[in-house]
Amino acid sequence: MPKGGGAEVVRAARETAPDIPVIFNSGNTQDSVAQEVESIQNLRFLARPFILKRLAVTMRNTLNDSRGVNL
């Protein structure tokens, strides 16, 4: 991102909506992204490349968690 990274976007969004669910997506390895987002609560990481089923499951789990739903 030209003017900051994903972590800055998440922090800015959460200033307005603190409980917004977040799926962080990156083509970097999870270890390299972990440092950038380690201080952000309630965040899921989805590594690229991914298949659509993985995206759908991650989205469903994230939304369920944000609503306190356990399926």
CYANA upper distance limits for C-alpha pairs under 8 A (distance plus 0.5 A):
  1 MET  CA      5 GLY  CA      6.13
  1 MET  CA      6 GLY  CA      8.08
  4 GLY  CA      8 GLU  CA      6.73
  4 GLY  CA      9 VAL  CA      8.15
  5 GLY  CA      9 VAL  CA      7.20
  6 GLY  CA     10 VAL  CA      6.76
  6 GLY  CA     24 PHE  CA      7.96
  7 ALA  CA     11 ARG  CA      6.70
  7 ALA  CA     36 GLU  CA      6.85
  7 ALA  CA     37 VAL  CA      6.28
  7 ALA  CA     40 ILE  CA      8.31
  8 GLU  CA     12 ALA  CA      6.58
  9 VAL  CA     13 ALA  CA      6.61
 10 VAL  CA     14 ARG  CA      6.60
 10 VAL  CA     22 VAL  CA      7.98
 11 ARG  CA     15 GLU  CA      6.90
 11 ARG  CA     40 ILE  CA      8.34
 12 ALA  CA     16 THR  CA      7.75
 13 ALA  CA     17 ALA  CA      6.60
 13 ALA  CA     18 PRO  CA      8.01
 13 ALA  CA     20 ILE  CA      8.28
 14 ARG  CA     18 PRO  CA      4.63
 14 ARG  CA     19 ASP  CA      7.37
 14 ARG  CA     20 ILE  CA      7.04
 19 ASP  CA     66 SER  CA      8.09
 20 ILE  CA     66 SER  CA      8.33
 21 PRO  CA     42 ASN  CA      7.39
 21 PRO  CA     43 LEU  CA      7.39
 21 PRO  CA     62 THR  CA      6.96
 21 PRO  CA     63 LEU  CA      7.36
 21 PRO  CA     66 SER  CA      6.72
 22 VAL  CA     42 ASN  CA      7.66
 22 VAL  CA     43 LEU  CA      5.63
 22 VAL  CA     44 ARG  CA      6.84
 22 VAL  CA     62 THR  CA      8.00
 23 ILE  CA     43 LEU  CA      6.45
 23 ILE  CA     44 ARG  CA      5.25
 23 ILE  CA     45 PHE  CA      6.19
 23 ILE  CA     46 LEU  CA      7.18
 23 ILE  CA     58 THR  CA      8.31
 23 ILE  CA     59 MET  CA      8.03
 23 ILE  CA     62 THR  CA      8.03
 24 PHE  CA     43 LEU  CA      7.38
 24 PHE  CA     44 ARG  CA      6.46
 24 PHE  CA     45 PHE  CA      5.21
 24 PHE  CA     46 LEU  CA      6.53
 25 ASN  CA     45 PHE  CA      6.44
 25 ASN  CA     46 LEU  CA      5.36
 25 ASN  CA     47 ALA  CA      6.25
 25 ASN  CA     48 ARG  CA      7.41
 26 SER  CA     33 VAL  CA      8.14
 26 SER  CA     45 PHE  CA      8.40
 26 SER  CA     46 LEU  CA      7.32
 26 SER  CA     47 ALA  CA      5.83
 26 SER  CA     48 ARG  CA      6.30
 27 GLY  CA     47 ALA  CA      6.35
 27 GLY  CA     48 ARG  CA      5.14
 27 GLY  CA     49 PRO  CA      7.32
 28 ASN  CA     32 SER  CA      6.97
 28 ASN  CA     33 VAL  CA      7.19
 28 ASN  CA     47 ALA  CA      7.73
 28 ASN  CA     48 ARG  CA      8.15
 29 THR  CA     33 VAL  CA      7.07
 29 THR  CA     47 ALA  CA      7.56
 30 GLN  CA     34 ALA  CA      6.40
 30 GLN  CA     45 PHE  CA      8.03
 30 GLN  CA     47 ALA  CA      7.37
 31 ASP  CA     35 GLN  CA      7.75
 32 SER  CA     36 GLU  CA      8.15
 33 VAL  CA     37 VAL  CA      6.99
 34 ALA  CA     38 GLU  CA      5.84
 44 ARG  CA     58 THR  CA      8.28
 44 ARG  CA     62 THR  CA      7.80
 46 LEU  CA     50 PHE  CA      8.13
 46 LEU  CA     55 LEU  CA      8.08
 46 LEU  CA     58 THR  CA      8.15
 50 PHE  CA     54 ARG  CA      6.88
 50 PHE  CA     55 LEU  CA      7.50
 51 ILE  CA     55 LEU  CA      7.11
 52 LEU  CA     56 ALA  CA      6.61
 53 LYS  CA     57 VAL  CA      6.63
 54 ARG  CA     58 THR  CA      6.54
 55 LEU  CA     59 MET  CA      6.56
 56 ALA  CA     60 ARG  CA      6.61
 57 VAL  CA     61 ASN  CA      6.55
 58 THR  CA     62 THR  CA      6.51
 59 MET  CA     63 LEU  CA      6.64
 60 ARG  CA     64 ASN  CA      6.53
 61 ASN  CA     65 ASP  CA      6.48
 62 THR  CA     66 SER  CA      6.69
 63 LEU  CA     67 ARG  CA      6.88
 64 ASN  CA     68 GLY  CA      6.54
 64 ASN  CA     69 VAL  CA      5.26
 64 ASN  CA     70 ASN  CA      7.16
 64 ASN  CA     71 LEU  CA      8.43
 65 ASP  CA     69 VAL  CA      6.34
 65 ASP  CA     70 ASN  CA      7.75
